[in-house]
Amino acid sequence: MNRVWTLIGRGLRLRCPICGQGKLFKKGFTMYEQCPVCHFTYEREEGYFSSAMAINLVTSELIVAAAVVPFSIAAGMNPSIPFVPLLLLGSPLPIILPLLFFRHSRSLWMSVDHYVNPPLR
């Protein structure tokens, strides 16, 4: 169980799942191909990060639903609450949240994958 928390911690800190020291991202959305410290190749195969995209989408949309749906219900039950400001505040969330969570979804996917399917070194 200790290994799970170690890998999750490395994933949240955007660090290499093997050594925990190397950074995953150069800047913005650009990943290193290998860990700068232990030289572990991050992408195991083509399409490796497809599951990270799924994690990103599901997490982002759950947050949007948890934030927007209660306000929409309240606005529907109380006609004095203006719906247009809620719409304007909630509309950018499905675009902004996946961009904000991009790096962490990739990092957490690598951590989960390394726990379930450890690499052969």
Secondary structure as UniProt FT lines:
FT   HELIX           2..12
FT   TURN            13..14
FT   TURN            17..19
FT   STRAND          25..27
FT   TURN            28..29
FT   STRAND          30..31
FT   TURN            36..38
FT   TURN            46..49
FT   HELIX           50..77
FT   TURN            79..80
FT   HELIX           83..90
FT   TURN            91..92
FT   HELIX           93..116
//
